Amino acid sequence: MQSEDELFLLSNRTVFVKIEKMRLDLFLKLSRLVKRRTVAHEMCAASRVLLNGHEAKPAREVKPGDVITLKYYSRVIEAEVLETGAPGAGKKLPPSPVRIISDRRLSESIRV
């Protein structure tokens, strides 16, 4: 059994469900949280992207259930990953792959 597979037991049947993973910088671009992949890459390098509360590199894998925090100059956005795409879908995501948990504006006195 591979690490990206999850095992479910349904009334004496074993079902393997493949959980699709995607690079963080690509997911941020395709989910429209960031306009360009290079911007997502630079934000990760500048420690402005957290994945499940930890600083994340651009190549880190994102899977459903993860929480992404984006620290922009004037706001902080927290979003939960709902889907990363269907197997074999390539670079396509469903219309709403994230759920926004919070979107806070920062006052001028605490901007980073």
ChimeraX commands (.cxc) that place a marker at each C-alpha (Angstrom):
marker #1 position 0.00,0.00,0.00 radius 0.5
marker #1 position 1.37,3.42,-0.97 radius 0.5
marker #1 position 1.53,6.34,1.44 radius 0.5
marker #1 position -0.80,8.52,-0.65 radius 0.5
marker #1 position -3.55,5.90,-0.59 radius 0.5
marker #1 position -6.15,5.84,2.14 radius 0.5
marker #1 position -7.88,2.68,3.28 radius 0.5
marker #1 position -11.60,2.54,3.98 radius 0.5
marker #1 position -13.53,-0.45,5.28 radius 0.5
marker #1 position -17.13,-0.55,4.09 radius 0.5
marker #1 position -19.20,-3.53,5.21 radius 0.5
marker #1 position -16.48,-6.16,4.81 radius 0.5
marker #1 position -15.09,-4.55,1.65 radius 0.5
marker #1 position -11.73,-2.85,1.37 radius 0.5
marker #1 position -11.67,0.22,-0.85 radius 0.5
marker #1 position -8.51,2.15,-1.75 radius 0.5
marker #1 position -8.98,5.84,-2.44 radius 0.5
marker #1 position -6.11,7.72,-4.04 radius 0.5
marker #1 position -5.61,11.17,-2.55 radius 0.5
marker #1 position -4.26,13.55,-5.16 radius 0.5
marker #1 position -1.47,15.87,-4.07 radius 0.5
marker #1 position -0.20,19.01,-5.77 radius 0.5
marker #1 position 2.73,21.40,-5.32 radius 0.5
marker #1 position 1.89,24.36,-3.08 radius 0.5
marker #1 position 2.98,27.06,-5.54 radius 0.5
marker #1 position 0.98,25.47,-8.38 radius 0.5
marker #1 position -2.10,25.06,-6.15 radius 0.5
marker #1 position -1.97,28.72,-5.07 radius 0.5
marker #1 position -1.91,29.81,-8.70 radius 0.5
marker #1 position -4.61,27.42,-9.95 radius 0.5
marker #1 position -6.92,28.19,-7.01 radius 0.5
marker #1 position -6.55,31.91,-7.79 radius 0.5
marker #1 position -5.27,32.78,-4.31 radius 0.5
marker #1 position -2.17,34.19,-6.04 radius 0.5
marker #1 position -2.04,35.60,-9.57 radius 0.5
marker #1 position 1.17,33.95,-10.76 radius 0.5
marker #1 position 3.17,30.88,-9.76 radius 0.5
marker #1 position 6.36,32.93,-9.50 radius 0.5
marker #1 position 4.64,35.21,-6.98 radius 0.5
marker #1 position 3.58,32.15,-4.96 radius 0.5
marker #1 position 7.17,30.87,-5.13 radius 0.5
marker #1 position 8.53,34.22,-3.88 radius 0.5
marker #1 position 5.97,34.39,-1.06 radius 0.5
marker #1 position 7.02,30.92,0.12 radius 0.5
marker #1 position 10.70,31.93,-0.01 radius 0.5
marker #1 position 9.90,35.03,2.08 radius 0.5
marker #1 position 8.09,32.91,4.75 radius 0.5
marker #1 position 4.72,34.50,3.91 radius 0.5
marker #1 position 2.95,31.17,3.32 radius 0.5
marker #1 position 2.08,28.73,6.11 radius 0.5
marker #1 position 0.76,25.22,5.56 radius 0.5
marker #1 position -0.97,23.80,8.65 radius 0.5
marker #1 position 0.76,26.44,10.79 radius 0.5
marker #1 position 4.30,25.76,9.54 radius 0.5
marker #1 position 6.40,27.69,7.03 radius 0.5
marker #1 position 6.16,25.96,3.67 radius 0.5
marker #1 position 8.47,25.68,0.69 radius 0.5
marker #1 position 7.02,26.01,-2.83 radius 0.5
marker #1 position 7.46,22.29,-3.60 radius 0.5
marker #1 position 5.58,21.14,-0.49 radius 0.5
marker #1 position 2.65,18.89,-1.35 radius 0.5
marker #1 position -0.89,20.09,-0.62 radius 0.5
marker #1 position -3.73,17.67,0.00 radius 0.5
marker #1 position -7.41,18.04,0.92 radius 0.5
marker #1 position -7.90,19.15,4.52 radius 0.5
marker #1 position -4.73,21.27,4.68 radius 0.5
marker #1 position -5.01,24.88,5.90 radius 0.5
marker #1 position -3.04,27.52,3.98 radius 0.5
marker #1 position -2.27,30.93,5.49 radius 0.5
marker #1 position -1.16,33.72,3.14 radius 0.5
marker #1 position 0.42,36.84,4.64 radius 0.5
marker #1 position 0.04,39.75,2.24 radius 0.5
marker #1 position 1.21,43.28,3.00 radius 0.5
marker #1 position -2.20,44.52,4.07 radius 0.5
marker #1 position -4.14,41.33,4.86 radius 0.5
marker #1 position -3.95,37.74,6.05 radius 0.5
marker #1 position -6.01,35.02,4.37 radius 0.5
marker #1 position -6.64,31.53,5.79 radius 0.5
marker #1 position -8.10,28.91,3.47 radius 0.5
marker #1 position -8.86,25.21,3.76 radius 0.5
marker #1 position -8.03,22.98,0.79 radius 0.5
marker #1 position -11.16,21.13,-0.34 radius 0.5
marker #1 position -9.87,19.48,-3.53 radius 0.5
marker #1 position -6.61,19.31,-5.43 radius 0.5
marker #1 position -8.05,17.93,-8.66 radius 0.5
marker #1 position -9.13,14.60,-10.08 radius 0.5
marker #1 position -6.57,11.97,-11.04 radius 0.5
marker #1 position -5.39,12.58,-14.59 radius 0.5
marker #1 position -6.99,16.04,-14.75 radius 0.5
marker #1 position -3.63,17.72,-15.20 radius 0.5
marker #1 position -3.53,21.38,-14.29 radius 0.5
marker #1 position -7.26,21.77,-13.70 radius 0.5
marker #1 position -9.07,22.39,-10.45 radius 0.5
marker #1 position -12.77,22.39,-9.60 radius 0.5
marker #1 position -14.46,25.84,-9.57 radius 0.5
marker #1 position -14.08,26.22,-5.79 radius 0.5
marker #1 position -11.06,24.21,-4.55 radius 0.5
marker #1 position -10.74,26.18,-1.28 radius 0.5
marker #1 position -12.94,27.44,1.54 radius 0.5
marker #1 position -11.92,30.81,2.96 radius 0.5
marker #1 position -11.75,30.51,6.74 radius 0.5
marker #1 position -10.77,34.11,7.45 radius 0.5
marker #1 position -9.73,37.24,5.57 radius 0.5
marker #1 position -8.34,39.88,7.94 radius 0.5
marker #1 position -7.19,43.37,7.00 radius 0.5
marker #1 position -4.12,44.56,8.87 radius 0.5
marker #1 position -4.04,48.05,10.36 radius 0.5
marker #1 position -1.15,50.26,9.27 radius 0.5
marker #1 position 0.54,49.99,12.67 radius 0.5
marker #1 position 1.04,46.20,12.42 radius 0.5
marker #1 position 1.83,45.76,8.72 radius 0.5
marker #1 position 4.93,43.68,8.05 radius 0.5
marker link #1:1,2 radius 0.2
marker link #1:2,3 radius 0.2
marker link #1:3,4 radius 0.2
marker link #1:4,5 radius 0.2
marker link #1:5,6 radius 0.2
marker link #1:6,7 radius 0.2
marker link #1:7,8 radius 0.2
marker link #1:8,9 radius 0.2
marker link #1:9,10 radius 0.2
marker link #1:10,11 radius 0.2
marker link #1:11,12 radius 0.2
marker link #1:12,13 radius 0.2
marker link #1:13,14 radius 0.2
marker link #1:14,15 radius 0.2
marker link #1:15,16 radius 0.2
marker link #1:16,17 radius 0.2
marker link #1:17,18 radius 0.2
marker link #1:18,19 radius 0.2
marker link #1:19,20 radius 0.2
marker link #1:20,21 radius 0.2
marker link #1:21,22 radius 0.2
marker link #1:22,23 radius 0.2
marker link #1:23,24 radius 0.2
marker link #1:24,25 radius 0.2
marker link #1:25,26 radius 0.2
marker link #1:26,27 radius 0.2
marker link #1:27,28 radius 0.2
marker link #1:28,29 radius 0.2
marker link #1:29,30 radius 0.2
marker link #1:30,31 radius 0.2
marker link #1:31,32 radius 0.2
marker link #1:32,33 radius 0.2
marker link #1:33,34 radius 0.2
marker link #1:34,35 radius 0.2
marker link #1:35,36 radius 0.2
marker link #1:36,37 radius 0.2
marker link #1:37,38 radius 0.2
marker link #1:38,39 radius 0.2
marker link #1:39,40 radius 0.2
marker link #1:40,41 radius 0.2
marker link #1:41,42 radius 0.2
marker link #1:42,43 radius 0.2
marker link #1:43,44 radius 0.2
marker link #1:44,45 radius 0.2
marker link #1:45,46 radius 0.2
marker link #1:46,47 radius 0.2
marker link #1:47,48 radius 0.2
marker link #1:48,49 radius 0.2
marker link #1:49,50 radius 0.2
marker link #1:50,51 radius 0.2
marker link #1:51,52 radius 0.2
marker link #1:52,53 radius 0.2
marker link #1:53,54 radius 0.2
marker link #1:54,55 radius 0.2
marker link #1:55,56 radius 0.2
marker link #1:56,57 radius 0.2
marker link #1:57,58 radius 0.2
marker link #1:58,59 radius 0.2
marker link #1:59,60 radius 0.2
marker link #1:60,61 radius 0.2
marker link #1:61,62 radius 0.2
marker link #1:62,63 radius 0.2
marker link #1:63,64 radius 0.2
marker link #1:64,65 radius 0.2
marker link #1:65,66 radius 0.2
marker link #1:66,67 radius 0.2
marker link #1:67,68 radius 0.2
marker link #1:68,69 radius 0.2
marker link #1:69,70 radius 0.2
marker link #1:70,71 radius 0.2
marker link #1:71,72 radius 0.2
marker link #1:72,73 radius 0.2
marker link #1:73,74 radius 0.2
marker link #1:74,75 radius 0.2
marker link #1:75,76 radius 0.2
marker link #1:76,77 radius 0.2
marker link #1:77,78 radius 0.2
marker link #1:78,79 radius 0.2
marker link #1:79,80 radius 0.2
marker link #1:80,81 radius 0.2
marker link #1:81,82 radius 0.2
marker link #1:82,83 radius 0.2
marker link #1:83,84 radius 0.2
marker link #1:84,85 radius 0.2
marker link #1:85,86 radius 0.2
marker link #1:86,87 radius 0.2
marker link #1:87,88 radius 0.2
marker link #1:88,89 radius 0.2
marker link #1:89,90 radius 0.2
marker link #1:90,91 radius 0.2
marker link #1:91,92 radius 0.2
marker link #1:92,93 radius 0.2
marker link #1:93,94 radius 0.2
marker link #1:94,95 radius 0.2
marker link #1:95,96 radius 0.2
marker link #1:96,97 radius 0.2
marker link #1:97,98 radius 0.2
marker link #1:98,99 radius 0.2
marker link #1:99,100 radius 0.2
marker link #1:100,101 radius 0.2
marker link #1:101,102 radius 0.2
marker link #1:102,103 radius 0.2
marker link #1:103,104 radius 0.2
marker link #1:104,105 radius 0.2
marker link #1:105,106 radius 0.2
marker link #1:106,107 radius 0.2
marker link #1:107,108 radius 0.2
marker link #1:108,109 radius 0.2
marker link #1:109,110 radius 0.2
marker link #1:110,111 radius 0.2
marker link #1:111,112 radius 0.2
view
